[in-house]
Amino acid sequence: MLALGLMSGTSLDGIDAALVETDGETVARLGASLTVPYTPERRDALRSVLGGVGDVAAVERDVTLFHAEVVKRLLAEAGVAASEVDLIGFHGHTILHRPDQRRTWQIGDGAMLAQATGIAVVNDFRSDDVAAGGQGAPLVPVFHRAVAAGLDAPLAVLNLGGVGNVTWIGADGELLAFDTGPGNALIDDWVFAHTGRPMDEGGRLAATGRIHTHRIAAFLEHDYFSRVPPKSLDRDDFATFAAQLVAGLSAADGAATLAAFTAAAVSAATRHFPKAAGRWLVCGGGRHNPVVMTALTTHLGIPVEPVEAVGWDGDAMEAQAFAFLAVRSWRGLALTFPGTTGCKTPLSGGRHHRA
């Protein structure tokens, strides 16, 4: 099937879209992709409903119609007709994730998107897993395993979006996955508050700052890091705690310290691996921050590489994953597993909307 995946990540930077040819088990071809940034106004609107407050319905409608525009733009750039696309995998935007309360909420109207694009849509990928007692995240591990076929294992694939998550793939295809801790969200919020810029582009601010290592040690005392996975986080779970840790620091020192926090959290995650990963591949926006990448190499003790080192597109991987997951959902294949979300048995999921 030819599927189109859409991802609006916790970093609030924009929408990723990608085409994938797949049967939901193997990947035949990774096609065209693009990223369309959110305007500051749309980003502010999304921020206003985080936690499930505010005018959610209005924001959901606007974001859904913007996704439809992104679909049409990708198809036009790729020279693909809508009639050639079998499915859209529509993640939507997470505004609330509380699996301990069996609640997760991704805004995005699947029926509206199907009508606007003329293409069948799969959305609401997480709810079934959360309702069954799983964490509902991360969902990308089964895609990581599919595209990593042929690479030496054990292998770790680290996604640094707003939250960090890692997929450990064993030599026999065994999967372990969980959220490592903060990804870019804390850095982005700090930089926005102190400079008005949405991110520390190129790590330039952090590169001029001093890392307050004693604060990192305090950060690692948080009980999340010792908790046995599977486990997952909401974008802002560490916001209050981290604010205390960087209180009073200069803009540069805060950015440098938060970048080091991210890497230290990833290093802490390795205590849960069945066997050390011989290679680390990094996708998501965090791989563009050289300060974070250097910190990861320091904390992990081995070089880390962007996923482009093996021919993948690190900006498109989550969108590609939801194209892949849409086909799995359509076929009734499992999206989540005991080793990825803590569900008791492998589970499918998603809601289907015909055009």
C-alpha positions in Angstrom: 0.0 0.0 0.0 1.1 3.6 -0.5 0.5 5.4 2.8 1.1 9.0 3.8 2.1 9.7 7.4 1.6 12.9 9.3 3.2 13.9 12.6 2.8 17.0 14.8 5.3 16.6 17.5 5.6 17.8 21.1 8.2 20.3 20.0 5.4 22.3 18.4 7.6 23.1 15.5 5.3 22.0 12.6 4.0 19.1 10.7 6.1 16.4 9.1 4.6 14.4 6.2 6.0 11.4 4.3 5.1 8.8 1.8 5.9 5.1 2.4 5.2 2.0 0.4 4.7 -0.9 2.8 2.7 -3.9 3.7 2.9 -3.0 7.4 5.6 -5.7 8.0 8.4 -4.6 5.7 9.2 -1.3 4.0 9.4 -1.4 0.2 10.2 2.2 -0.3 10.6 5.4 1.6 9.2 8.2 -0.6 9.0 12.0 -0.6 8.7 14.0 2.6 8.5 17.5 3.8 8.1 19.6 7.0 5.8 22.6 7.1 6.5 24.9 10.1 3.7 26.2 12.3 3.2 30.0 12.3 3.8 31.6 15.7 0.1 32.1 15.9 -0.7 28.5 15.4 2.0 27.4 17.8 0.5 29.7 20.4 -2.9 28.3 19.8 -1.6 24.8 20.3 0.2 25.8 23.5 -3.1 27.3 24.7 -4.8 23.9 24.8 -2.0 21.8 26.2 -3.5 19.9 29.2 -6.9 19.8 27.5 -7.9 23.3 28.4 -9.1 26.2 26.4 -11.0 26.2 23.1 -9.9 22.7 22.0 -12.6 22.3 19.3 -11.6 25.4 17.4 -7.9 24.5 17.6 -8.6 21.0 16.5 -10.5 22.1 13.5 -7.8 24.6 12.4 -5.0 22.0 12.9 -6.9 19.3 11.0 -7.5 21.6 8.0 -3.8 22.6 8.1 -2.9 19.0 8.0 -5.1 18.7 4.9 -3.1 21.5 3.3 0.1 19.7 4.1 -1.1 16.5 2.5 -2.0 18.4 -0.7 1.4 20.1 -0.7 3.3 16.9 -0.3 1.4 15.2 -3.1 1.9 18.1 -5.4 5.6 18.2 -4.8 5.9 14.4 -5.2 3.8 14.4 -8.3 1.4 11.8 -6.8 -2.4 12.0 -7.2 -4.6 11.6 -4.1 -6.2 8.6 -5.8 -2.9 6.8 -5.7 -2.6 7.0 -1.9 -4.3 4.2 0.0 -4.2 5.6 3.5 -3.2 8.5 5.6 -1.7 7.9 9.1 -2.8 10.9 11.1 -1.2 11.2 14.5 -2.7 14.5 15.4 -1.2 16.6 18.2 -1.0 15.3 21.8 -2.4 17.8 24.3 -2.7 15.4 27.2 -1.0 12.1 28.0 -1.8 10.6 31.4 -1.6 6.8 30.9 -1.6 6.2 34.7 -5.1 7.7 34.6 -5.8 5.7 31.3 -6.1 9.0 29.4 -4.4 10.2 26.3 -5.7 12.9 23.9 -4.4 13.6 20.4 -6.5 16.3 18.7 -7.2 15.9 15.0 -10.5 15.0 13.3 -9.9 11.9 11.2 -13.3 12.1 9.5 -12.7 15.7 8.6 -9.3 15.0 7.2 -10.6 12.1 5.1 -13.3 14.3 3.7 -10.9 17.2 3.0 -8.3 15.0 1.2 -10.4 12.2 -0.4 -8.2 9.6 1.2 -9.0 7.1 3.9 -7.5 8.0 7.3 -6.3 6.1 10.4 -6.0 8.2 13.6 -6.2 7.8 17.3 -3.4 5.3 17.5 -2.8 5.4 21.2 -6.2 5.1 23.0 -6.7 1.4 22.7 -3.3 0.7 24.3 -3.9 3.1 27.1 -7.4 1.8 27.8 -5.8 -1.7 28.1 -3.3 -0.5 30.7 -0.4 0.3 28.4 1.6 3.5 28.3 0.4 4.3 24.8 3.9 5.3 23.8 6.3 5.0 22.1 4.6 3.7 19.0 7.6 3.9 16.5 9.6 0.9 17.7 8.0 -1.6 15.3 8.9 0.8 12.4 12.4 1.2 13.7 12.8 -2.6 13.6 11.5 -2.8 10.1 13.8 -0.2 8.6 16.8 -1.5 10.7 16.5 -5.0 9.2 20.1 -6.0 8.1 21.9 -3.7 10.6 24.0 -5.2 13.4 22.3 -5.5 16.7 21.9 -4.7 19.6 21.1 -1.3 18.2 19.6 1.8 19.8 17.5 4.3 17.9 17.1 7.5 19.8 14.4 10.0 18.8 14.9 13.5 20.3 11.6 15.4 19.8 10.0 17.4 22.6 10.4 14.2 24.7 13.2 11.7 24.1 12.5 8.1 23.4 14.7 5.1 22.7 14.1 1.8 20.8 16.5 -1.0 21.8 16.5 -3.7 19.1 18.1 -7.1 20.0 19.8 -9.5 17.7 16.6 -11.6 17.6 14.4 -8.7 16.9 13.4 -8.3 20.5 12.1 -4.8 21.3 12.4 -2.6 24.4 11.3 1.0 24.1 10.5 3.8 26.5 10.7 7.6 27.0 14.2 8.5 28.2 13.2 11.9 29.6 13.2 15.5 28.3 14.2 15.9 24.7 14.1 19.4 23.1 11.0 20.7 25.0 12.8 22.1 28.0 15.6 23.7 25.9 13.0 25.1 23.5 10.9 26.6 26.3 13.9 28.1 28.0 15.3 29.7 24.9 11.9 31.0 23.9 11.4 32.6 27.3 14.9 34.2 27.3 15.4 35.2 23.7 12.0 34.9 21.9 13.4 32.3 19.5 11.5 29.0 19.3 14.7 26.9 19.7 18.5 27.0 20.2 19.3 26.7 16.5 22.6 24.9 16.0 23.1 24.8 19.7 24.7 28.3 19.5 23.4 29.6 22.8 24.3 26.4 24.7 27.8 26.4 23.2 28.6 29.7 24.9 27.3 28.6 28.3 28.7 26.7 31.3 27.2 23.3 32.4 26.2 23.2 36.0 27.0 19.6 36.6 25.9 19.5 40.3 22.4 20.4 39.1 22.4 17.5 36.6 23.2 15.2 39.5 20.1 16.5 41.3 18.1 16.1 38.1 19.0 12.4 38.0 17.6 11.8 41.4 14.1 12.1 39.9 12.3 8.8 40.4 11.4 8.5 36.7 14.9 7.4 35.8 15.0 4.4 38.2 11.5 3.3 37.3 11.5 0.1 35.2 10.2 0.5 31.7 8.0 0.5 29.8 7.2 4.1 30.8 6.3 7.3 29.1 6.1 11.1 29.6 3.9 14.0 28.8 5.8 16.9 27.2 5.7 19.1 30.3 6.2 16.4 33.0 9.6 17.8 33.9 8.8 21.5 33.3 8.4 22.5 37.0 11.2 20.3 38.2 13.6 21.6 35.5 12.6 25.2 36.2 13.9 24.8 39.7 17.2 23.3 38.5 18.0 26.2 36.1 16.5 29.0 38.2 18.8 32.0 38.3 21.1 30.8 35.5 22.0 33.0 32.5 20.3 32.2 29.2 23.5 30.5 27.9 24.2 28.5 31.1 20.6 27.4 31.3 20.6 26.2 27.7 24.0 24.4 28.2 22.8 22.7 31.4 19.4 21.7 29.9 21.3 20.2 26.9 23.4 18.2 29.2 20.3 17.1 31.2 18.9 15.6 28.0 22.0 13.6 27.4 22.3 12.5 31.0 18.7 11.2 30.9 19.5 9.1 27.8 22.6 7.7 29.6 20.5 6.8 32.6 18.2 4.9 30.3 20.9 2.4 29.4 20.7 0.7 32.8 17.5 -0.8 31.6 18.9 -2.4 28.4 19.2 -6.2 28.4 22.6 -5.8 26.7 24.6 -2.7 25.7 23.8 -1.2 22.3 26.8 -1.4 20.0 25.5 1.6 18.0 23.4 4.6 18.6 21.4 6.3 15.8 19.6 9.6 16.5 16.6 11.0 14.7 14.4 14.0 15.5 15.2 17.7 15.8 17.7 17.1 18.6 20.3 15.6 16.3 20.7 19.1 14.7 22.0 20.4 18.0 25.7 19.7 18.1 25.9 20.5 21.8 23.4 17.8 22.5 25.1 15.3 20.2 28.5 15.9 21.8 27.0 15.5 25.2 25.4 12.2 24.2 28.8 10.9 23.0 30.4 12.0 26.3 27.7 10.4 28.5 27.3 7.2 26.5 31.0 6.6 26.0 30.6 5.7 22.3 30.0 7.9 19.3 26.4 8.7 18.4 25.4 9.2 14.8 22.5 10.9 13.1 20.3 8.3 11.3 21.5 9.7 8.0 24.6 7.6 8.6 22.6 4.6 7.5 20.6 6.4 4.8 17.5 7.3 6.8 15.9 10.8 6.9 15.9 11.8 10.6 13.4 14.6 10.0 10.9 12.3 8.3 11.1 9.2 10.5 8.1 9.8 12.8 5.9 10.7 9.8 7.1 7.6 8.0 6.4 5.6 11.1 2.7 6.7 11.1 2.3 5.8 7.5 3.7 2.3 8.4 1.5 2.1 11.5 -1.6 3.1 9.5 -1.1 0.1 7.2 -0.6 -2.2 10.2 -3.8 -0.8 11.8 -5.7 -1.3 8.6 -4.5 -4.9 8.4 -5.2 -5.5 12.1 -1.5 -6.0 13.0 -0.1 -5.1 16.4 1.1 -1.6 17.0 2.2 -2.0 20.6 3.9 -4.8 22.5 4.7 -5.7 26.1 8.3 -4.5 25.7 7.3 -1.1 24.2 4.2 0.1 26.1 3.7 -2.5 28.8 0.5 -3.8 27.4 -0.2 -7.4 28.5 -0.4 -8.8 24.9 0.4 -7.2 21.5 -2.4 -4.9 20.5 -3.6 -3.2 17.3 -5.4 0.1 17.5 -6.5 3.2 15.6 -9.8 4.5 14.2 -10.6 4.1 10.5 -12.3 6.7 8.4 -13.1 6.0 4.8 -13.1 8.9 2.4 
